[in-house]
């Protein structure tokens, strides 16, 4: 219990006043297939960095509600939306494609600041340094998850001295080349030195990645070899089994920037024009819990994207929060609403025993969720991020 309290205290210190995620760590290409979005869809998603909320709007959703307890994540999404509306494409690309805008002091006061809400303005008045070059050259080497990426790059460049190998992998034309290069450079041995193995077992390190102890426990209890082996296996799979050519999630953390060929959809020039011309307005921001947001809504929701946050609530006493959240989901769900979520655990159906009330009767989630295991099992191995143990797609049947 002492370890649990210390871990929670550290996690809160790390994340309490920070942008935690400077890019989304879920692959929206899978979500587009699973969600089958139409203009009739009303979507709710946990904001994270906002990349995927914009992606769902581009994919054709009628409206996307981006909800996050951390107001800073919504400030980041707001900066993207304001930038889309008021910047030209080259400037926007510098800001979020390169992660660095040297002319921030000229662009921000004239084009961005006047169009931000008061809370976001107060935040970015003090946080413009995140986009100005310094010892850390990029926004993607800053914030909480970016700090971890910066340490990784320091290790790659200064300790393991494997930058040539990483660059060769990112330039590879196919998976076969990647696998050959991985073996040629003996990356498994170079990467997993004792100091890295030690660090990956520490709650301090995992906190920088936004992994709370409850989620870490899920992996330790369910994965052979625990958290360290899970990470080692996932990294090797990314380098040897999944094409890196368009894997923007890993590219940006290994280089500090995206490339035109490997970037989120909102950063592509054609999509930039669509977003500027109104699509970005189809995304609204809400600083709230998922439960709180849903309880304040009267409009039915057709699509719910819960990321991996249910892992955080998987152990007592937090399970009560998860139960209340699912009651709110069921209460606001349109007929045949669809829910997506990911889990660090190998079985995302750990939520099945949760009971909710429908028409005055108690039912378990197992009774009302119709899982599309075939599609989930087909999509999950294609996940470019590849850091989750399971992926679930389910329709709510009353």
Secondary structure, 3 states (H helix, E strand, C coil): CHHHHHHHHHHHHHHCCCCCCCCCCCCHHHHHHHHCCCCCCEEEEECCCCHHHHHHHHCCCCEEEEEECCHHHHHHHHHHHHHHHHCCHHHHHHHHHHCCCCCHHHHHHHHHHHHCCHHHHHHHHHHHHHHCCCCCCCHHHCHHHHHHHHHHHHHHHHHCCCHHHHHHHHHCCCHHHHHHHHHHCCHHHHHCCHHHHHHHCCHHHHHHCCCCHHHHHHHHHHCCCHHHHHHHHHHHHHHHCCCCCCCHHHHHHHHCCCECCECCHHHCHHHHHHHHCCHHHHEEEEECCHHHHHHCCCCCEEEEECCCHHHHHCCCCCHHHHHHHHHHHHHHEEEEEEEEEEECCCCHHHHCCCEEEECCEEEEHHHHEEECHHHHHHHHCCCCCCCCCEEEEEEECC
